[in-house]
């Protein structure tokens, strides 16, 4: 049985132990702040584990981001320092290079390229300030491949990747975060659709299937299974060839 209070305390202790064992006393947790539940909960947990001064929020709009105010509010609510790195020009420059090479963008490149550039920006910031990049992925999205390989799926430590969306929201409430940070509807930023509209099922249905193995809708079950199978390469170690001598 999931107990949000117990799990919250366990994560805080785990983050503190990770930094104690793998970093210098002044090393910061560098977190990409979107204003959504995953980055908000991760930032709040790191602030508890390390202290506010050792958490750095990085806001990365692509040009103009209409809902960026939520990200600013999260940083101010937690009292953590933050920087803004606009990725609009780098993304446009890369797209221009692809066009110049005679290549046309498709949905795969359009969805994943900004996420990979954001991760490059996070590691640049981390290198400048001396930090460790937080991975903010969750189990639900990873299960069906709703993440970008070497983009938002990257990082140095991952506090939430074994928790479902439902569980992360419970942790957020345990931390006392406002509903606007926990229940903000995730939108892909390209098509204007919500994550659940793109997936074709709710996170509630997905989380129940992951934790209990129960899915009343046969079509949804088949879709989840198919997505999980085809996206396993995103969450398993890279296959490597071992020569036989």
N, CA and C of each residue as an Amber inpcrd file, in Angstrom:
protein
   735
   0.8430000  -1.1890000   0.0000000   0.0000000   0.0000000   0.0000000
   0.8840000   1.2490000   0.0000000   0.6400000   2.1620000  -0.9370000
   1.4440000   3.3700000  -1.0680000   1.1150000   4.3500000   0.0460000
   2.1490000   4.7970000   0.7610000   1.9910000   5.7810000   1.8260000
   2.8290000   7.0010000   1.4490000   2.1620000   8.1010000   1.0810000
   2.8570000   9.2820000   0.5660000   3.8440000   9.8590000   1.5700000
   3.4920000   9.8550000   2.8320000   4.3790000  10.4270000   3.8580000
   5.6660000   9.6210000   3.9710000   5.5180000   8.3050000   4.0240000
   6.6950000   7.4370000   4.1450000   7.5850000   7.5730000   2.9230000
   6.9790000   7.5220000   1.7320000   7.7560000   7.5910000   0.5010000
   8.4340000   8.9540000   0.3560000   7.7370000  10.0160000   0.7270000
   8.3300000  11.3540000   0.6660000   9.5870000  11.4260000   1.5260000
   9.5090000  10.9340000   2.7360000  10.6750000  10.9270000   3.6310000
  11.8030000  10.0680000   3.0680000  11.4360000   8.9480000   2.4650000
  12.4500000   8.0660000   1.8800000  13.1910000   8.7620000   0.7300000
  12.4430000   9.4820000  -0.1040000  13.0810000  10.1640000  -1.2390000
  14.0140000  11.2660000  -0.7500000  13.5640000  12.0380000   0.2280000
  14.4010000  13.1130000   0.7760000  15.7070000  12.5370000   1.3120000
  15.6190000  11.4320000   2.0390000  16.8140000  10.7910000   2.5800000
  17.6990000  10.2490000   1.4500000  17.0680000   9.7190000   0.4140000
  17.8160000   9.1610000  -0.7240000  18.5800000  10.2510000  -1.4620000
  17.9310000  11.4030000  -1.6950000  18.5980000  12.5240000  -2.3690000
  19.7840000  13.0120000  -1.5370000  19.5620000  13.1780000  -0.2360000
  20.6450000  13.6360000   0.6460000  21.8260000  12.6680000   0.6060000
  21.5300000  11.3650000   0.6100000  22.5830000  10.3540000   0.5750000
  23.3200000  10.3730000  -0.7640000  22.5870000  10.5610000  -1.8550000
  23.2240000  10.6080000  -3.1730000  24.2420000  11.7440000  -3.2300000
  23.8470000  12.9240000  -2.7790000  24.7540000  14.0710000  -2.8350000
  25.8960000  13.9360000  -1.8370000  25.6180000  13.3240000  -0.7270000
  26.6830000  13.1050000   0.2640000  27.7560000  12.1690000  -0.2870000
  27.3160000  11.1620000  -1.0430000  28.2400000  10.1370000  -1.5320000
  28.8420000  10.4520000  -2.8960000  28.2230000  11.3550000  -3.6520000
  28.6330000  11.5580000  -5.0410000  28.9400000  12.9970000  -5.4140000
  29.0320000  13.8780000  -4.4270000  29.2370000  15.2840000  -4.7530000
  29.9400000  16.0020000  -3.6120000  30.3730000  17.2080000  -3.8980000
  30.9850000  18.0570000  -2.8890000  29.8870000  18.7160000  -2.0410000
  30.2170000  19.2160000  -0.8730000  29.2060000  19.8130000   0.0010000
  28.4490000  20.9780000  -0.6300000  29.0820000  21.6690000  -1.5860000
  28.4310000  22.8260000  -2.2030000  27.7280000  22.4980000  -3.5230000
  27.7970000  21.2490000  -3.9730000  27.2130000  20.8710000  -5.2540000
  25.7020000  21.1090000  -5.2660000  25.2230000  21.6720000  -6.3780000
  23.8100000  22.0110000  -6.5010000  23.0440000  20.9600000  -7.3080000
  21.7540000  20.8460000  -7.0050000  20.8410000  20.0770000  -7.8510000
  20.3210000  21.0220000  -8.9220000  20.5480000  20.6860000 -10.1790000
  20.1240000  21.5220000 -11.3030000  18.8760000  20.8930000 -11.9120000
  17.7840000  21.6570000 -11.9160000  16.4870000  21.0910000 -12.2900000
  15.8110000  21.9460000 -13.3550000  15.4370000  21.3180000 -14.4550000
  14.6370000  22.0060000 -15.4670000  13.2250000  22.1840000 -14.9390000
  12.7770000  23.4250000 -14.8290000  11.4760000  23.7230000 -14.2370000
  10.4590000  24.0210000 -15.3270000   9.4560000  23.1600000 -15.4510000
   8.3940000  23.3790000 -16.4320000   7.1340000  23.9370000 -15.7830000
   7.0490000  23.8180000 -14.4540000   5.8270000  24.2110000 -13.7610000
   4.8600000  23.0650000 -13.5870000   5.1990000  21.9020000 -14.1660000
   4.3590000  20.7220000 -14.0220000   4.6850000  19.9460000 -12.7660000
   3.9580000  18.8660000 -12.5570000   4.0700000  18.1020000 -11.3020000
   5.4550000  17.4990000 -11.1050000   6.0480000  16.9460000 -12.1360000
   7.3150000  16.2330000 -11.9710000   8.4470000  17.1510000 -11.5470000
   8.6270000  18.2550000 -12.2780000   9.7090000  19.1710000 -11.9210000
   9.4080000  19.8960000 -10.6180000   8.1370000  20.1900000 -10.3620000
   7.7680000  20.8800000  -9.1180000   8.0520000  20.0040000  -7.9080000
   7.6360000  18.7410000  -7.9730000   7.8500000  17.8240000  -6.8540000
   9.3420000  17.5450000  -6.6790000  10.0630000  17.3560000  -7.7790000
  11.5060000  17.1210000  -7.6970000  12.2150000  18.2920000  -7.0290000
  11.8580000  19.5140000  -7.4270000  12.4860000  20.7020000  -6.8430000
  12.1870000  20.8190000  -5.3550000  10.9410000  20.5420000  -4.9820000
  10.5560000  20.6220000  -3.5680000  11.3020000  19.5760000  -2.7390000
  11.4340000  18.3780000  -3.2730000  12.1590000  17.3200000  -2.5690000
  13.6350000  17.6730000  -2.4060000  14.2330000  18.2130000  -3.4600000
  15.6510000  18.5830000  -3.3910000  15.8810000  19.7290000  -2.4000000
  14.9500000  20.6650000  -2.3680000  15.0720000  21.7750000  -1.4190000
  15.0420000  21.2630000   0.0130000  14.1990000  20.2700000   0.2820000
  14.1380000  19.6770000   1.6160000  15.4180000  18.9050000   1.9410000
  15.9160000  18.1670000   0.9500000  17.0680000  17.3050000   1.1820000
  18.3740000  18.0800000   1.2930000  18.5030000  19.1630000   0.5130000
  19.7890000  19.8430000   0.3880000  19.8020000  21.2580000   0.9370000
  18.6270000  21.8520000   1.0610000  18.5440000  23.2690000   1.3890000
  18.2990000  24.0690000   0.1200000  17.5290000  25.1420000   0.2290000
  17.1240000  25.9240000  -0.9400000  18.3040000  26.4600000  -1.7300000
  19.3610000  26.8360000  -1.0270000  20.5010000  27.4530000  -1.7030000
  21.2530000  26.4790000  -2.5920000  21.0170000  25.1810000  -2.4310000
  21.7260000  24.1880000  -3.2440000  20.8350000  23.6130000  -4.3500000
  19.7460000  24.3010000  -4.6370000  18.8650000  23.9110000  -5.7430000
  18.8150000  25.0540000  -6.7390000  19.0530000  24.7700000  -7.9940000
  18.9930000  25.7960000  -9.0360000  17.9610000  25.3900000 -10.0810000
  16.9250000  26.1980000 -10.2040000  15.9160000  25.9590000 -11.2210000
  16.3430000  26.5650000 -12.5450000  16.1040000  25.8420000 -13.6330000
  16.4410000  26.3410000 -14.9710000  15.1610000  26.3440000 -15.8110000
  14.6990000  27.5320000 -16.1640000  13.5110000  27.6810000 -16.9950000
  13.9590000  27.7750000 -18.4390000  13.3830000  26.9690000 -19.3160000
  13.8680000  26.8830000 -20.6930000  12.7380000  27.0230000 -21.7010000
  12.1700000  28.2230000 -21.8230000  11.1200000  28.4100000 -22.8270000
  11.6950000  28.2900000 -24.2340000  10.8580000  27.8930000 -25.1610000
  11.2550000  27.8650000 -26.5720000  10.5870000  29.0610000 -27.2280000
  11.2910000  30.1960000 -27.2170000  10.6770000  31.4330000 -27.6770000
   9.7730000  31.9730000 -26.5790000   8.5030000  32.1520000 -26.9010000
   7.5090000  32.6450000 -25.9390000   6.7250000  31.4630000 -25.3850000
   6.6700000  31.3460000 -24.0760000   5.9240000  30.2770000 -23.4130000
   4.8150000  30.9030000 -22.5800000   3.5760000  30.6770000 -22.9880000
   2.4490000  31.3620000 -22.3640000   2.2880000  31.0330000 -20.8810000
   2.5880000  29.7920000 -20.4920000   2.3510000  29.3870000 -19.1030000
   3.6120000  29.4200000 -18.2510000   4.6290000  30.1670000 -18.6860000
   5.8950000  30.1820000 -17.9360000   5.7310000  30.8080000 -16.5590000
   4.6570000  31.5690000 -16.3700000   4.4070000  32.1680000 -15.0710000
   4.3160000  31.1480000 -13.9590000   3.8210000  29.9450000 -14.2740000
   3.7230000  28.8870000 -13.2680000   5.1140000  28.4610000 -12.8130000
   6.0610000  28.4320000 -13.7460000   7.4400000  28.0670000 -13.4010000
   8.0700000  29.1100000 -12.4860000   7.8460000  30.3860000 -12.8050000
   8.3510000  31.4500000 -11.9380000   7.7430000  31.3370000 -10.5390000
   6.4330000  31.0750000 -10.5050000   5.7410000  30.9680000  -9.2150000
   6.2940000  29.8220000  -8.3720000   6.6190000  28.7000000  -9.0300000
   7.1470000  27.5450000  -8.3110000   8.4810000  27.8920000  -7.6570000
   9.3670000  28.5370000  -8.4140000  10.6800000  28.9070000  -7.8650000
  10.5330000  29.8880000  -6.7110000   9.6320000  30.8380000  -6.8530000
   9.4260000  31.8240000  -5.7880000   8.7750000  31.1800000  -4.5710000
   7.8410000  30.2570000  -4.8040000   7.1790000  29.5680000  -3.6960000
   8.1840000  28.7630000  -2.8820000   9.0780000  28.0610000  -3.5760000
  10.0780000  27.2430000  -2.8840000  11.2490000  28.0780000  -2.3660000
  11.4050000  29.2790000  -2.8990000  12.5210000  30.1200000  -2.4850000
  13.8490000  29.6920000  -3.0540000  13.8150000  29.0410000  -4.2290000
  15.0580000  28.5770000  -4.8430000  15.5280000  29.5580000  -5.9120000
  16.8420000  29.7220000  -6.0880000  17.3430000  30.5650000  -7.1760000
  17.0460000  29.9230000  -8.5260000  16.9790000  30.7470000  -9.5640000
  16.6770000  30.2050000 -10.8920000  17.2980000  31.0840000 -11.9720000
  17.4710000  30.4920000 -13.1450000  17.9300000  31.2230000 -14.3280000
  16.9960000  30.8800000 -15.4790000  16.9570000  31.7500000 -16.4770000
  16.1440000  31.5110000 -17.6720000  17.0730000  31.3580000 -18.8670000
  16.9770000  30.2270000 -19.5480000  17.7690000  29.9680000 -20.7490000
  16.7890000  29.6820000 -21.8810000  16.6480000  30.6280000 -22.7780000
  15.6830000  30.4630000 -23.8710000  16.3110000  29.6120000 -24.9730000
  15.6460000  28.5180000 -25.3170000  16.1990000  27.5980000 -26.3140000
  15.6360000  27.8620000 -27.7110000  14.8880000  28.9480000 -27.8730000
  14.2650000  29.2230000 -29.1660000  15.2550000  29.3070000 -30.3090000
  16.3230000  30.1010000 -30.1240000  17.3060000  30.2750000 -31.1970000
  18.1000000  29.0030000 -31.4850000  18.5810000  28.2790000 -30.4670000
  19.2950000  27.0240000 -30.7700000  18.4360000  26.0150000 -31.5360000
  17.1580000  25.8970000 -31.1570000  16.2780000  24.9730000 -31.8680000
  16.1130000  25.4150000 -33.3190000  15.8740000  26.7010000 -33.5180000
  15.6980000  27.2180000 -34.8830000  16.9590000  27.0290000 -35.7150000
  18.1230000  27.2220000 -35.0820000  19.3870000  27.0600000 -35.8070000
  19.5790000  25.6200000 -36.2570000  19.2420000  24.6730000 -35.3860000
  19.3760000  23.2650000 -35.7550000  18.3950000  22.8970000 -36.8690000
  17.1590000  23.3900000 -36.7450000  16.1780000  23.1340000 -37.8040000
  16.6820000  23.7120000 -39.1310000  17.2920000  24.9140000 -39.0650000
  17.8280000  25.5280000 -40.2750000  18.9230000  24.6750000 -40.8950000
  19.7590000  24.0700000 -40.0470000  20.7980000  23.1800000 -40.5490000
  20.2200000  21.9430000 -41.2200000  19.1420000  21.4270000 -40.6550000
  18.4920000  20.2620000 -41.2620000  17.8860000  20.6140000 -42.6120000
  17.2170000  21.7860000 -42.6800000  16.6310000  22.2280000 -43.9490000
  17.7180000  22.4300000 -45.0050000  18.8610000  23.0140000 -44.5720000
  19.9660000  23.2600000 -45.4990000  20.5430000  21.9560000 -46.0380000
  20.4110000  20.8830000 -45.2440000  20.9040000  19.5690000 -45.6740000
  19.8720000  18.8390000 -46.5310000  18.7650000  19.5020000 -46.8120000
  17.7310000  18.8950000 -47.6520000  16.8010000  17.9640000 -46.8970000
  16.7610000  18.0870000 -45.5720000  15.9140000  17.2200000 -44.7500000
  14.6750000  17.9760000 -44.2930000  13.5600000  17.2840000 -44.2570000
  12.3080000  17.8740000 -43.8210000  11.9420000  17.3620000 -42.4300000
  11.4740000  18.2490000 -41.5820000  11.0720000  17.8510000 -40.2390000
   9.8500000  16.9380000 -40.2840000   9.8370000  15.9600000 -39.3820000
   8.6440000  15.1590000 -39.1640000   8.2670000  15.2650000 -37.6880000
   7.2040000  14.5810000 -37.2830000   6.7470000  14.6820000 -35.8900000
   7.8080000  14.2140000 -34.9030000   8.5230000  13.1510000 -35.2560000
   9.5370000  12.6060000 -34.3430000  10.6070000  13.6430000 -34.0280000
  11.1340000  14.2750000 -35.0690000  12.1750000  15.2840000 -34.8640000
  11.6250000  16.5190000 -34.1730000  10.4110000  16.9210000 -34.5450000
   9.8180000  18.1280000 -33.9680000   9.5380000  17.9700000 -32.4820000
   9.0930000  16.7840000 -32.0670000   8.7800000  16.5440000 -30.6630000
  10.0360000  16.3860000 -29.8080000  11.0450000  15.7060000 -30.3540000
  12.1880000  15.2980000 -29.5340000  13.3630000  16.2620000 -29.5230000
  13.5490000  17.0140000 -30.5860000  14.6990000  17.9100000 -30.6610000
  14.7280000  18.9510000 -29.5430000  13.6260000  19.6680000 -29.2700000
  13.6720000  20.6430000 -28.1730000  14.0130000  20.0100000 -26.8250000
  13.5190000  18.7950000 -26.5800000  13.8130000  18.1230000 -25.3060000
  15.3060000  17.8250000 -25.1920000  15.9310000  17.4470000 -26.2820000
  17.3630000  17.1390000 -26.2490000  18.1920000  18.4130000 -26.0950000
  17.7510000  19.4950000 -26.6880000  18.4590000  20.7600000 -26.5310000
  18.2960000  21.2810000 -25.1040000  17.1240000  21.0660000 -24.5230000
  16.9400000  21.4560000 -23.1180000  17.9050000  20.6860000 -22.2140000
  18.0950000  19.4100000 -22.4900000  19.0130000  18.6320000 -21.6650000
  20.4540000  19.1050000 -21.8720000  20.8040000  19.4730000 -23.1060000
  22.1440000  20.0280000 -23.3490000  22.3160000  21.3260000 -22.5610000
  21.2660000  22.1360000 -22.5090000  21.3180000  23.3890000 -21.7540000
  21.4790000  23.1090000 -20.2640000  20.7560000  22.1110000 -19.7450000
  20.8710000  21.7670000 -18.3280000  22.2900000  21.3390000 -17.9700000
  22.9110000  20.5400000 -18.8390000  24.2740000  20.1000000 -18.5470000
  25.2830000  21.2410000 -18.7020000  24.9850000  22.2050000 -19.5830000
  25.8480000  23.3820000 -19.6860000  25.7760000  24.1930000 -18.3920000
  24.5590000  24.4060000 -17.8940000  24.3880000  25.1300000 -16.6400000
  25.0530000  24.3690000 -15.4980000  24.8490000  23.0480000 -15.4720000
  25.4290000  22.2190000 -14.4320000  26.9560000  22.3210000 -14.4290000
  27.5380000  22.3380000 -15.6170000  28.9860000  22.4570000 -15.7180000
  29.4840000  23.8060000 -15.2220000  28.7110000  24.8460000 -15.4510000
  29.1040000  26.1920000 -15.0490000  29.0370000  26.3570000 -13.5310000
  27.9620000  25.8450000 -12.9220000  27.7620000  26.0830000 -11.4830000
  28.2950000  24.9460000 -10.6130000  28.6890000  23.8460000 -11.2340000
  29.1250000  22.6790000 -10.4650000  27.9330000  21.9750000  -9.8650000
  27.1970000  21.2310000 -10.6850000  25.9590000  20.6270000 -10.2150000
  25.7520000  19.2050000 -10.6660000  24.6140000  18.6700000 -10.2810000
  24.1380000  17.3700000 -10.7450000  22.7410000  17.5830000 -11.3180000
  22.5170000  17.0840000 -12.5190000  21.2350000  17.2980000 -13.1990000
  20.1970000  16.2970000 -12.7110000  19.0610000  16.8240000 -12.2800000
  17.9670000  15.9620000 -11.8310000  17.1690000  15.4570000 -13.0280000
  16.9740000  14.1600000 -13.0560000  16.0350000  13.5720000 -14.0100000
  14.6460000  13.6300000 -13.3730000  13.6630000  14.1390000 -14.1130000
  12.3300000  14.3070000 -13.5480000  11.3060000  13.3600000 -14.1600000
  11.7750000  12.2850000 -14.7830000  10.8540000  11.3380000 -15.4100000
  10.0220000  10.5900000 -14.3700000   8.8480000  10.1200000 -14.7950000
   8.0190000   9.2790000 -13.9220000   7.7730000   7.9270000 -14.5740000
   7.3630000   6.9650000 -13.7700000   7.1790000   5.5940000 -14.2410000
   6.0890000   5.4880000 -15.3010000   5.0130000   6.2340000 -15.1400000
   3.8860000   6.1420000 -16.0660000   4.3030000   6.5130000 -17.4890000
   4.9600000   7.6630000 -17.6270000   5.3750000   8.1070000 -18.9510000
   6.4620000   7.2020000 -19.5240000   7.4100000   6.7990000 -18.6880000
   8.4620000   5.9030000 -19.1620000   7.8880000   4.5770000 -19.6450000
   6.8400000   4.1020000 -18.9620000   6.2580000   2.7930000 -19.2760000
   5.7680000   2.7130000 -20.7190000   5.2300000   3.8310000 -21.2070000
   4.6670000   3.8300000 -22.5710000   5.5150000   4.6700000 -23.5300000
   6.7410000   4.9910000 -23.1070000   7.6620000   5.6830000 -24.0040000
   7.3720000   7.1450000 -24.2270000   6.5890000   7.7670000 -23.3150000
   6.2560000   9.1650000 -23.4990000   7.3720000  10.0310000 -22.8990000
   8.5620000   9.8360000 -23.4210000   9.7460000  10.5660000 -22.9810000
  10.7430000  10.5480000 -24.1270000  11.6770000  11.4820000 -24.0910000
  12.6650000  11.5870000 -25.1620000  13.9820000  10.9830000 -24.7320000
  14.4400000   9.9990000 -25.4840000  15.7240000   9.3740000 -25.2080000
  16.8320000  10.4140000 -25.3270000  17.6830000  10.4990000 -24.3030000
  18.7560000  11.4860000 -24.2180000  18.2160000  12.9190000 -24.1070000
  16.9190000  13.0350000 -23.8330000  16.3170000  14.3390000 -23.5730000
  15.8610000  14.3760000 -22.1410000  14.5520000  14.4110000 -21.9280000
  14.0470000  14.4500000 -20.5540000  14.2680000  13.1440000 -19.8090000
  14.6880000  12.0960000 -20.5090000  14.9660000  10.8290000 -19.8290000
  16.3880000  10.7670000 -19.2830000  17.1980000  11.8020000 -19.5380000
  18.5820000  11.8180000 -19.0690000  18.6760000  12.4740000 -17.6860000
  19.8650000  12.4610000 -17.1180000  20.0830000  13.0790000 -15.8150000
  21.1180000  12.3130000 -15.0130000  21.4870000  12.8600000 -13.8510000
  22.4690000  12.2380000 -12.9720000  21.8290000  11.4610000 -11.8300000
  20.6600000  11.8910000 -11.3980000  19.9370000  11.1690000 -10.3480000
  18.4430000  11.3150000 -10.6140000  17.6790000  10.2960000 -10.2380000
  16.2670000  10.2310000 -10.6410000  15.3730000   9.8950000  -9.4530000
  14.8010000  10.8940000  -8.8020000  13.9960000  10.6470000  -7.5990000
  12.6120000  10.0480000  -7.8670000  12.0600000  10.2610000  -9.0780000
  10.6490000   9.9260000  -9.3040000  10.3990000   8.8380000 -10.3410000
  11.4420000   8.3000000 -10.9400000  11.2270000   7.4160000 -12.0860000
  10.5940000   6.0750000 -11.7380000  10.5040000   5.7430000 -10.4550000
   9.8250000   4.5100000 -10.0660000   8.4680000   4.7890000  -9.4240000
   7.9610000   6.0130000  -9.6050000   6.6410000   6.3800000  -9.0880000
   5.7100000   6.7170000 -10.2390000   4.4540000   6.3310000 -10.1170000
   3.4560000   6.6560000 -11.1350000   3.0050000   8.1090000 -10.9810000
   2.2790000   8.5910000 -11.9760000   1.7220000   9.9430000 -11.9200000
   0.8460000  10.1060000 -10.6860000  -0.0020000   9.1240000 -10.4220000
  -0.8850000   9.1730000  -9.2570000  -0.0930000   9.3020000  -7.9660000
   0.9780000   8.5500000  -7.8600000   1.8100000   8.5690000  -6.6520000
   2.5710000   9.8840000  -6.5050000   3.0510000  10.4210000  -7.6160000
   3.7830000  11.6860000  -7.5690000   2.8740000  12.8200000  -7.1250000
   1.6430000  12.8120000  -7.5930000   0.6960000  13.8280000  -7.1440000
   0.4570000  13.7190000  -5.6430000   0.4100000  12.4990000  -5.1390000
   0.2250000  12.2990000  -3.6930000   1.4200000  12.8290000  -2.9170000
   2.6290000  12.6220000  -3.4360000   3.8230000  13.1550000  -2.8010000
   3.7810000  14.6840000  -2.8220000   3.3480000  15.2520000  -3.9450000
   3.2400000  16.7030000  -4.0500000   2.3050000  17.2900000  -3.0050000
   1.1970000  16.6000000  -2.7740000   0.2560000  17.0740000  -1.7500000
   0.8550000  16.9140000  -0.3590000   1.5970000  15.8480000  -0.1490000
   2.2730000  15.6470000   1.1300000   3.2790000  16.7670000   1.3820000
   3.8830000  17.2640000   0.3300000   4.8540000  18.3520000   0.4410000
   4.1790000  19.7070000   0.6210000   2.8610000  19.7370000   0.4370000
   2.1210000  20.9880000   0.6100000   2.1220000  21.8890000  -0.6020000
   2.4370000  21.3380000  -1.7770000   2.4370000  22.1470000  -2.9900000
   1.0110000  22.4920000  -3.4100000   0.8370000  23.6720000  -3.9610000
  -0.4730000  24.1100000  -4.4260000  -0.9370000  23.2770000  -5.6090000
  -2.2320000  23.1970000  -5.7910000  -2.8190000  22.3940000  -6.8620000
  -2.3070000  22.7990000  -8.2420000  -2.0190000  24.0890000  -8.4450000
  -1.5920000  24.5310000  -9.7760000  -0.2560000  23.9200000 -10.1850000
   0.5350000  23.4910000  -9.2010000   1.8010000  22.8430000  -9.5160000
   1.6450000  21.3300000  -9.6850000   0.6340000  20.7550000  -9.0530000
   0.4510000  19.3040000  -9.0690000  -0.5040000  18.8590000 -10.1770000
  -1.5510000  19.6210000 -10.3840000  -2.6290000  19.1980000 -11.2740000
  -2.6320000  19.9150000 -12.6110000  -1.5800000  20.6750000 -12.9100000
  -1.4790000  21.3580000 -14.2040000  -1.5330000  20.3260000 -15.3310000
  -2.4420000  20.5260000 -16.2750000  -2.6170000  19.5640000 -17.3590000
  -1.4220000  19.5980000 -18.3000000  -0.7060000  18.4810000 -18.4480000
   0.4590000  18.4600000 -19.3430000   0.0340000  18.5730000 -20.8060000
   0.6580000  19.4890000 -21.5410000   0.4000000  19.6780000 -22.9640000
   1.7210000  19.5260000 -23.6960000   1.6940000  18.8880000 -24.8680000
   2.9460000  18.5570000 -25.5410000   3.7000000  19.7690000 -26.0810000
   3.0430000  20.9190000 -26.1920000   3.7270000  22.1170000 -26.6430000
   3.8640000  22.2260000 -28.1490000   3.3650000  21.2550000 -28.8870000
   3.4720000  21.3000000 -30.3450000   2.0960000  21.2150000 -30.9940000
   1.3550000  20.1700000 -30.6620000   0.0380000  19.9870000 -31.2610000
  -1.0590000  20.7060000 -30.4950000  -0.7510000  21.0980000 -29.2420000
  -1.7730000  21.7180000 -28.4100000  -2.6270000  20.7070000 -27.6730000
  -2.3400000  19.4150000 -27.8810000  -3.1080000  18.3570000 -27.2210000
  -2.5010000  18.0420000 -25.8570000  -3.3260000  17.5140000 -24.9630000
  -2.8130000  17.0690000 -23.6750000  -2.1030000  15.7370000 -23.8530000
  -1.2960000  15.3690000 -22.8550000  -0.6070000  14.0760000 -22.9110000
  -1.6050000  12.9340000 -23.0460000  -2.6780000  12.9960000 -22.2740000
  -3.6650000  11.9140000 -22.2900000  -4.3790000  11.8330000 -23.6370000
  -4.6050000  12.9770000 -24.2780000  -5.2130000  12.9530000 -25.6160000
  -4.2680000  12.2990000 -26.6130000  -2.9880000  12.5910000 -26.5100000
  -2.0160000  11.9700000 -27.4080000  -1.8900000  10.4690000 -27.1610000
  -1.9150000  10.0770000 -25.8930000  -1.7730000   8.6600000 -25.5540000
  -3.0200000   7.8610000 -25.9020000  -4.1870000   8.4520000 -25.7250000
  -5.4280000   7.7460000 -25.9980000  -6.0090000   7.0430000 -24.7870000
  -5.4700000   7.3410000 -23.6050000  -6.0060000   6.7890000 -22.3520000
  -5.5500000   7.6940000 -21.2060000  -6.1670000   7.5210000 -20.0510000
  -5.8460000   8.3760000 -18.9060000  -4.6810000   7.8040000 -18.1120000
  -4.0090000   8.6840000 -17.3670000  -2.9520000   8.2130000 -16.4900000
  -3.5230000   7.3500000 -15.3650000  -4.7480000   7.6390000 -14.9680000
  -5.3760000   6.8240000 -13.9230000  -5.4950000   5.3710000 -14.3740000
  -5.9170000   5.1730000 -15.6300000  -6.0330000   3.8160000 -16.1730000
  -4.6590000   3.1740000 -16.3150000  -3.6990000   3.9550000 -16.7840000
  -2.3360000   3.4350000 -16.9530000  -1.7320000   3.0480000 -15.6080000
  -1.8750000   3.9110000 -14.6160000  -1.2820000   3.6550000 -13.2960000
  -1.8880000   2.4110000 -12.6480000  -3.1870000   2.2330000 -12.8120000
  -3.8480000   1.0520000 -12.2480000  -3.3160000  -0.2210000 -12.9100000
  -3.0990000  -0.1470000 -14.1990000  -2.5780000  -1.3060000 -14.9280000
  -1.1460000  -1.6150000 -14.4910000  -0.3330000  -0.5700000 -14.3160000
   1.0610000  -0.7740000 -13.9020000   1.1320000  -1.4050000 -12.5130000
   0.3540000  -0.8810000 -11.5760000   0.4510000  -1.3160000 -10.1800000
  -0.3800000  -2.5600000  -9.8590000  -1.5310000  -2.7050000 -10.5160000
  -2.4280000  -3.8020000 -10.1690000  -2.5910000  -4.8310000 -11.2840000
  -2.0940000  -4.5130000 -12.4800000  -2.2510000  -5.4230000 -13.6050000
  -3.6780000  -5.5080000 -14.1000000  -4.4780000  -4.4740000 -13.7780000
  -5.8970000  -4.4820000 -14.1300000  -6.2010000  -3.3630000 -15.1130000
  -6.8460000  -3.7130000 -16.2200000  -7.3100000  -2.7300000 -17.1930000
  -8.6000000  -3.2560000 -17.8050000  -9.7250000  -2.6320000 -17.4330000
 -11.0180000  -3.1340000 -17.8580000 -11.2440000  -3.0020000 -19.3570000
 -10.6560000  -1.9960000 -19.9790000 -10.8330000  -1.7540000 -21.4060000
  -9.7770000  -2.5360000 -22.1900000 -10.2200000  -3.5220000 -22.9370000
  -9.2980000  -4.3910000 -23.6730000  -8.4700000  -3.6080000 -24.6850000
  -9.1030000  -2.6590000 -25.3620000  -8.3880000  -1.8660000 -26.3660000
  -7.2830000  -1.0220000 -25.7310000  -7.5880000  -0.4430000 -24.5610000
  -6.5840000   0.3530000 -23.8560000  -5.4400000  -0.5340000 -23.3890000
  -5.7760000  -1.7180000 -22.8810000  -4.7440000  -2.6620000 -22.4320000
  -3.8060000  -3.0230000 -23.5830000  -4.3820000  -3.3130000 -24.7470000
  -3.5660000  -3.6830000 -25.9000000  -2.6740000  -2.5300000 -26.3430000
  -3.2130000  -1.3030000 -26.2580000  -2.4300000  -0.1380000 -26.6570000
  -1.2790000   0.0970000 -25.6870000  -1.5430000  -0.0330000 -24.3850000
  -0.4900000   0.1380000 -23.3840000   0.6040000  -0.9090000 -23.5900000
   0.1960000  -2.1530000 -23.7840000   1.1700000  -3.2340000 -23.9860000
   2.0260000  -2.9800000 -25.2240000   1.3900000  -2.5260000 -26.2950000
   2.1160000  -2.2770000 -27.5380000   3.1110000  -1.1300000 -27.3710000
   2.6900000  -0.0540000 -26.7140000   3.5750000   1.0820000 -26.4830000
   4.7490000   0.6970000 -25.5810000   4.4420000  -0.0930000 -24.5660000
   5.5010000  -0.5240000 -23.6500000   6.5450000  -1.3560000 -24.3820000
   6.0970000  -2.2690000 -25.2070000   7.0110000  -3.1600000 -25.9180000
   7.8910000  -2.3930000 -26.9030000   7.2930000  -1.4980000 -27.6760000
   8.0540000  -0.8170000 -28.7170000   8.9920000   0.2450000 -28.1410000
   8.7380000   0.6640000 -26.8990000   9.5640000   1.7090000 -26.3010000
  10.5170000   1.2060000 -25.2120000  10.6400000  -0.1030000 -25.0670000
  11.5430000  -0.6460000 -24.0520000  12.9820000  -0.1800000 -24.2350000
  13.3600000   0.1140000 -25.4780000  14.7390000   0.5530000 -25.7400000
  15.0650000   1.8530000 -25.0250000  14.0390000   2.6180000 -24.6440000
  14.2730000   3.8940000 -23.9730000  14.6440000   3.7250000 -22.4970000
  14.2350000   2.6100000 -21.9050000  14.4330000   2.4490000 -20.4600000
  15.3250000   1.2620000 -20.1140000  15.9370000   0.6700000 -21.1090000
  16.8860000  -0.4150000 -20.8510000  18.2810000   0.0360000 -21.2770000
  19.3220000  -0.5120000 -20.6640000  20.6890000  -0.1080000 -21.0300000
  20.9680000  -0.3480000 -22.5050000  21.8090000   0.4900000 -23.0800000
  22.1750000   0.3480000 -24.4840000  22.8700000  -0.9820000 -24.7180000
  22.4280000  -1.7380000 -25.7070000  23.1110000  -2.9990000 -26.0200000
  24.5400000  -2.7120000 -26.4760000  25.4710000  -3.4720000 -25.9610000
  26.8620000  -3.2960000 -26.3690000  27.4460000  -4.6360000 -26.8260000
  28.2630000  -4.5710000 -27.8490000  28.9140000  -5.7700000 -28.3590000
  30.1310000  -6.1050000 -27.4940000  30.2490000  -7.3560000 -27.1170000
  31.4170000  -7.8150000 -26.3760000  32.1830000  -8.8300000 -27.2310000
  33.3960000  -8.4800000 -27.6210000  34.1580000  -9.4090000 -28.4770000
  34.5700000 -10.6560000 -27.7010000  34.6650000 -11.7570000 -28.4000000
  35.1290000 -13.0140000 -27.8010000  36.5660000 -13.2600000 -28.2620000
  37.4790000 -13.2780000 -27.3240000  38.8900000 -13.5020000 -27.6680000
  39.2880000 -14.9230000 -27.3470000
